[in-house]
Amino acid sequence: MKKRKQSLAENLDTSLWKLLPHDVVEVILECVPVKPLLRFRSVSKKWILTIDSPGFKERQLIHRRQLRGPDVLIMRLSYDRPVGRKGRGRKVVLSAASASRRRIGWNVSYTCGMFCAGSCDGLVCVYCLYVDSIVGNPATGWHRSFPLSNYQGLLIQRFKREGSDFPWPSLGFGRDKLSGTFKPVWLYNSSGFVLGGADKAVVTYCEVFDFSTNAWRYVVPASPYPINAYHKPVHLDGSLYWLTRV
């Protein structure tokens, strides 16, 4: 008779773990790689709350960086067979030193260009001008999409009027140091766009996506100087930086 394969939770000696103070258990779990750590969530509800807490994730990320150094992240597009009437689909394939290869994918137009806004504290942001963008974690496979900004709609209209022979900025992606939330940000020059009721003295516009409300919002004031659209924004120590033209 074939023996049933025991789960990871069943293999753990729960009586032994109960003898340890929970703060000691947390320190031990912080040293565990991501893949087995996800399986440890099946041990108990208390372990789920611990592993899913923002503070634990932060400490585990810091420990991994100290132990391994920065991870190398490689992104490529995978072309799939035609999906219904939408034509060929594409998937974003992410490979990282700390994780086996995972697919974070969705079907998009064959002609839609995709761009990587960069990575920040374990998350990577991939965007397209015509379809929803995505934020995902290559180590766990988790991902979620977020809708087009007002700027992307304006940019599409301008492409139709003028073509694409003009510089346009890249999406910024970073983490707010104070709130700990991740934020995609568009900062763009007002020249070339027609906004109803807009102040002609406005030089730039800034849109920030709020994951809690699933909506974009304008941030005022934006940059007092035009930005250099040829250079990507850089995230450093909780802030995003753009080069400007004075």
Summary of the structure (lengths in Angstrom):
residues: 246
radius of gyration: 22.0
end to end distance: 78.1
largest distance: 80.2
contacts: 615
relative contact order: 0.09
helix: 26%
strand: 32%
